[in-house]
Amino acid sequence: MIKITIELYGATRDLSKDNSIEIKIKKNSTIKDIRLQLLKFIEQNFNGNENFKKLIQNSVFCSDKDEIIYENHKINQNQIVGIIPPIGGG
């Protein structure tokens, strides 16, 4: 298992008072695996809140180099990734 930090931005900050979440994932996990872990986190900590689940499903992830990373991106030990929710505006 490896530990990673997920930095929270925008509406995803409602998931933690620390503006980040640390999770443990299997070695060679991908962004897709992180997304699934976050959905489990919502099930356990927010009674499966549908709005939070939709938020995770519709968000993108970025690297600590501010680059968008996709579902098949493999995660490294102690890597920091950010989750960026969809943005709306007028």
URDACOR-V222099 format. One record per backbone hydrogen bond with DSSP energy under -1.0 kcal/mol. NH is the residue of the N-H (numbers start at 1). CO is the residue of the C=O. If there is no record, write none. Layout:
NH,CO + NH,CO
This chain:
2,25 + 4,23 + 5,79 + 6,21 + 7,81 + 8,19 + 9,83 + 12,9 + 13,10 + 14,11 + 15,12 + 16,13 + 19,16 + 21,6 + 23,4 + 25,2 + 29,26 + 31,73 + 32,71 + 34,30 + 35,31 + 36,32 + 37,33 + 38,34 + 39,35 + 40,36 + 41,37 + 42,38 + 43,39 + 44,40 + 45,41 + 46,42 + 48,42 + 49,46 + 53,49 + 54,50 + 55,51 + 56,52 + 57,53 + 58,54 + 60,84 + 62,82 + 63,67 + 66,63 + 69,61 + 73,70 + 75,29 + 78,3 + 79,76 + 81,5 + 82,62 + 83,7 + 84,60
